[in-house]
Amino acid sequence: MPAVGNASLAVAALLSLLLSGAIFGFFYAWVCSTMWGLDTADPRVAIAAMQAMNASVRNAVFAPAFFGTPLVLLATAALAARARLRPAGLLFLAAAIVYLVGCMAPTMAVNVPMNEALAGQAVPEDPVRAKELWAAFSGRWQAWNTLRAVAAGLGLVLVGVALVLIPPNLSGARRACP
């Protein structure tokens, strides 16, 4: 394989790692801090904050990471296969499938519809009603987000293992030490 193709694989593999790590970190932060913090707040504040965060996540920084990750993983799998690095290619492919099934599908099928339903609600002034609304939302949303975090973590591990399987001299550069 020409050096240009090898350089493309190296860049794609590192971009796969970066994007997979970014998405894992995003979902993980919701699991271990954001939602726990919102659960301790006044439910009226939690509802308003969740509505604001969900509205703000639709932006030019998050979208490329969320929608681009599976595309980059698939491209990296193809480049690895082209370089005759079948095990690494299969791991990048597996990471893409895990991402699509465990992150993107639940997001589109569960979390986004829940977010949109919550966005359509006025924040109740009555604390009891707000508590009921938040309780009905938070537990289910967190369960699905935990699934997304676990899937994203698994995808990140798959990318890491794939990177280990790519020979360090793939670009044709000679090692400094024999």
Order of alpha helices (4+ residues) and beta strands (2+ residues): alpha-alpha-alpha-alpha-alpha-alpha-alpha
